[in-house]
Amino acid sequence: MSDADGYRYGDFVAIMKPMVEYGAEFGRLTEDLIDLLPSSLQIIAAGGAGFDWADTEELGKRGIWYCNGAGAVDEATSDIALYLIIAVFRLTSKGELAARSGSTEKYNETHNLLGKIARNPRDKILGCVGLGMIGSATARKVRGSIGMKVHYYDPVRASKQVEEELGLTYHDTLDSLLAIADCVNVSVPLSPATRHLINKETIAKMKDGVRFVNTARGQVVDEDALVEGLKSGKIFSAGLDVHYDEPNVFPNQWQC
């Protein structure tokens, strides 16, 4: 193909997207963009877990393979999940903001408040929504380091060996898990089935004062419903590794 045909780089057979951040400026790889690719293309390889970056159904129709870097970010993401789980119980962000304020009055006020409302996560129930590689790594770290009990829901149940090794309790419905979890941790891929999986209705089924952590994708959570839950006190605190419309974050909305 020539430049005049619209294929500046010729009849290439593969595309590599080495990092999650690369290519984000033009959004998802949708049908409109796929139409511009040469017929010679056979495979797209992308760094990072998940596959929401590309319309894999459309790629499949054209015989183009799509593969991601599943497993590459398991340790990093599960570390962040552990950090956020501790943070939503200990309210470390609130304490840090008070210390950074430079105000003695704010510091003392927050110090006294945290002594009353922060909680020890040990022996509390962590409800893992999704038990893929990241969810499994999170469960292992949470049990081994801060002594939480781990319950989980996943459409595909783990083997008995994995459940015994990680000390897991399985729930065959999401509602059952949400009803008993002291902290809900979401670790699922983004797909049409999981978009807004956490919404006004599912939040209503959680325990009052639940803690919430999301290390999946921002759009798995209805952000307006989450803010409403925080403002009402239904959700006591939330730890987010992701936002709905990254890199756009609206801080004024989060003054809960």
C-alpha positions as CSV (number, residue, x, y, z in Angstrom):
1,M,0.0,0.0,0.0
2,S,1.1,3.6,-0.6
3,D,0.6,6.8,1.4
4,A,-2.2,7.6,-1.1
5,D,-4.0,4.5,-0.1
6,G,-4.0,5.6,3.5
7,Y,-1.4,3.1,4.8
8,R,1.6,5.2,5.6
9,Y,3.5,2.3,7.2
10,G,2.8,-0.3,4.5
11,D,1.4,-3.8,4.8
12,F,2.5,-4.4,8.4
13,V,1.4,-7.6,10.1
14,A,1.6,-6.8,13.8
15,I,1.0,-3.9,16.2
16,M,2.6,-3.8,19.6
17,K,1.2,-1.5,22.3
18,P,4.0,-1.9,25.0
19,M,2.5,0.0,27.9
20,V,-1.0,0.7,29.2
21,E,-0.5,4.5,28.7
22,Y,0.5,4.3,25.0
23,G,-2.3,5.0,22.6
24,A,-4.7,6.3,25.2
25,E,-4.8,9.7,23.6
26,F,-7.0,8.4,20.7
27,G,-9.3,6.3,23.0
28,R,-10.4,2.8,22.2
29,L,-9.6,0.8,19.1
30,T,-13.1,0.8,17.6
31,E,-14.5,-0.2,14.3
32,D,-13.8,3.2,12.8
33,L,-10.1,2.9,13.6
34,I,-10.0,-0.8,12.7
35,D,-11.3,0.1,9.2
36,L,-8.1,2.1,8.6
37,L,-5.8,-0.9,9.3
38,P,-4.3,-2.8,6.4
39,S,-5.7,-6.2,5.5
40,S,-2.2,-7.6,6.2
41,L,-2.6,-7.1,9.9
42,Q,-2.7,-10.4,11.9
43,I,-2.1,-9.6,15.5
44,I,-2.2,-6.8,18.1
45,A,-0.3,-7.3,21.3
46,A,-0.9,-4.9,24.2
47,G,0.8,-4.4,27.6
48,G,-1.3,-4.6,30.7
49,A,-4.2,-6.7,31.8
50,G,-7.7,-6.4,30.4
51,F,-9.0,-6.1,26.9
52,D,-11.4,-3.2,27.0
53,W,-8.9,-1.0,25.1
54,A,-9.9,-2.7,21.8
55,D,-13.1,-4.0,20.2
56,T,-12.0,-7.6,20.2
57,E,-15.3,-8.8,18.6
58,E,-14.6,-6.6,15.6
59,L,-11.0,-7.7,15.5
60,G,-12.1,-11.3,15.6
61,K,-14.5,-10.9,12.6
62,R,-11.4,-9.7,10.6
63,G,-9.2,-12.6,11.7
64,I,-7.0,-10.4,13.8
65,W,-5.6,-11.9,17.1
66,Y,-5.6,-9.7,20.2
67,C,-3.4,-10.6,23.2
68,N,-2.7,-8.7,26.4
69,G,0.0,-8.9,29.1
70,A,-2.1,-10.7,31.6
71,G,0.0,-11.5,34.7
72,A,2.5,-8.7,34.1
73,V,0.8,-6.4,36.6
74,D,-0.5,-8.9,39.1
75,E,2.0,-8.0,41.8
76,A,1.8,-4.2,41.3
77,T,-2.0,-4.1,41.3
78,S,-2.4,-6.5,44.2
79,D,0.1,-4.4,46.2
80,I,-2.1,-1.3,45.5
81,A,-5.2,-3.3,46.4
82,L,-3.6,-4.2,49.8
83,Y,-2.6,-0.6,50.4
84,L,-6.1,0.7,49.6
85,I,-7.8,-2.0,51.8
86,I,-5.6,-0.9,54.7
87,A,-6.3,2.8,53.9
88,V,-10.1,2.4,53.9
89,F,-10.0,0.9,57.3
90,R,-7.3,3.1,58.8
91,L,-8.3,6.2,56.9
92,T,-4.7,7.0,56.2
93,S,-5.5,9.5,53.4
94,K,-7.4,11.6,55.8
95,G,-4.5,11.6,58.3
96,E,-2.1,12.5,55.5
97,L,-4.1,15.4,54.3
98,A,-4.3,16.8,57.8
99,A,-0.6,16.5,58.3
100,R,0.1,18.2,54.9
101,S,-2.3,21.0,55.8
102,G,0.2,22.6,58.1
103,S,-2.6,23.4,60.5
104,T,-2.1,22.4,64.1
105,E,-5.8,22.7,64.7
106,K,-6.6,20.5,61.7
107,Y,-4.0,18.0,62.7
108,N,-5.2,17.7,66.3
109,E,-8.9,17.5,65.2
110,T,-8.2,14.7,62.7
111,H,-5.9,12.9,65.1
112,N,-8.7,12.7,67.7
113,L,-11.3,11.8,65.1
114,L,-9.3,8.9,63.6
115,G,-8.9,7.4,67.0
116,K,-12.7,7.1,67.1
117,I,-13.6,6.0,63.6
118,A,-10.6,4.1,62.2
119,R,-10.9,0.3,62.4
120,N,-8.6,-2.7,62.5
121,P,-9.1,-4.8,59.4
122,R,-8.0,-8.0,61.1
123,D,-10.8,-10.7,61.2
124,K,-13.1,-8.5,59.0
125,I,-14.5,-10.1,55.8
126,L,-13.0,-9.0,52.5
127,G,-15.5,-9.7,49.7
128,C,-13.6,-10.2,46.5
129,V,-15.7,-9.6,43.4
130,G,-13.7,-11.5,40.8
131,L,-10.9,-14.0,41.6
132,G,-8.6,-13.8,38.6
133,M,-4.9,-13.6,38.9
134,I,-4.9,-10.2,40.6
135,G,-7.8,-11.1,42.8
136,S,-6.0,-14.3,43.9
137,A,-2.8,-12.4,44.6
138,T,-4.8,-9.8,46.7
139,A,-6.5,-12.6,48.7
140,R,-3.1,-14.2,49.5
141,K,-1.6,-10.9,50.6
142,V,-4.6,-9.8,52.7
143,R,-4.8,-13.1,54.6
144,G,-1.1,-13.3,55.2
145,S,-0.4,-9.7,56.2
146,I,-3.5,-8.2,57.9
147,G,-5.4,-11.4,58.8
148,M,-8.7,-10.7,57.0
149,K,-11.2,-13.5,56.1
150,V,-11.6,-13.7,52.4
151,H,-14.9,-14.5,50.6
152,Y,-15.3,-14.3,46.9
153,Y,-17.8,-14.4,44.0
154,D,-16.7,-15.3,40.4
155,P,-18.8,-16.8,37.6
156,V,-16.0,-19.5,37.4
157,R,-15.4,-21.1,40.8
158,A,-11.8,-21.7,41.8
159,S,-10.7,-25.3,42.4
160,K,-11.0,-26.8,45.8
161,Q,-7.2,-26.8,46.0
162,V,-7.0,-23.0,45.4
163,E,-9.8,-22.4,47.9
164,E,-8.1,-24.4,50.6
165,E,-4.7,-22.9,49.8
166,L,-6.0,-19.3,50.0
167,G,-8.6,-20.0,52.7
168,L,-11.4,-18.8,50.6
169,T,-15.2,-19.0,51.1
170,Y,-17.2,-19.1,47.8
171,H,-20.5,-17.4,47.1
172,D,-22.6,-18.5,44.2
173,T,-24.2,-15.0,43.8
174,L,-22.9,-11.5,44.0
175,D,-25.8,-10.5,46.3
176,S,-24.8,-13.1,48.8
177,L,-21.2,-11.8,48.9
178,L,-22.2,-8.1,49.2
179,A,-24.5,-8.8,52.1
180,I,-21.7,-10.0,54.4
181,A,-18.6,-8.2,53.3
182,D,-17.0,-5.6,55.5
183,C,-15.0,-4.4,52.6
184,V,-15.8,-5.0,48.9
185,N,-12.8,-5.3,46.6
186,V,-13.6,-5.3,42.8
187,S,-11.1,-7.0,40.5
188,V,-12.9,-7.9,37.2
189,P,-12.2,-7.1,33.5
190,L,-14.4,-4.4,31.9
191,S,-16.9,-5.8,29.5
192,P,-20.6,-5.2,28.6
193,A,-21.5,-7.6,31.4
194,T,-19.4,-5.8,34.1
195,R,-20.0,-2.1,33.1
196,H,-21.7,-0.5,36.1
197,L,-21.6,-3.8,37.9
198,I,-21.4,-1.7,41.1
199,N,-24.4,0.6,40.9
200,K,-27.2,2.0,43.0
201,E,-28.9,-1.4,43.4
202,T,-25.9,-3.4,44.2
203,I,-24.6,-0.7,46.7
204,A,-28.0,-0.9,48.5
205,K,-27.4,-4.6,49.0
206,M,-24.1,-4.0,50.9
207,K,-23.7,-3.7,54.6
208,D,-24.2,-0.2,56.1
209,G,-20.8,1.4,56.6
210,V,-19.1,-0.9,54.1
211,R,-15.6,-0.1,52.9
212,F,-15.0,-0.2,49.1
213,V,-12.0,-0.7,46.9
214,N,-11.7,-0.7,43.1
215,T,-8.5,-1.8,41.3
216,A,-10.4,-3.0,38.1
217,R,-11.6,-0.4,35.7
218,G,-13.4,2.9,36.5
219,Q,-16.4,2.1,34.4
220,V,-17.1,-1.1,36.4
221,V,-18.6,1.3,39.0
222,D,-21.4,3.8,38.5
223,E,-19.4,6.8,39.8
224,D,-22.5,8.9,40.6
225,A,-24.0,6.0,42.7
226,L,-20.6,5.6,44.5
227,V,-20.6,9.3,45.4
228,E,-24.2,9.1,46.6
229,G,-23.3,6.1,48.7
230,L,-20.4,7.9,50.3
231,K,-22.4,11.0,51.0
232,S,-25.2,9.0,52.6
233,G,-22.8,7.0,54.8
234,K,-23.9,3.7,53.2
235,I,-20.2,3.4,52.1
236,F,-17.9,4.6,54.9
237,S,-14.8,5.0,52.8
238,A,-13.6,4.2,49.3
239,G,-10.1,3.5,47.8
240,L,-9.8,3.9,44.1
241,D,-6.9,2.9,41.8
242,V,-9.0,3.9,38.8
243,H,-11.5,6.6,37.7
244,Y,-14.5,6.5,35.4
245,D,-13.0,8.8,32.7
246,E,-9.3,8.6,33.1
247,P,-7.2,10.8,33.0
248,N,-10.1,13.2,33.7
249,V,-10.9,13.3,37.5
250,F,-13.4,15.7,39.0
251,P,-12.1,16.4,42.5
252,N,-15.1,18.6,43.5
253,Q,-17.4,15.7,43.1
254,W,-15.4,13.8,45.7
255,Q,-15.8,16.2,48.6
256,C,-17.9,13.6,50.5
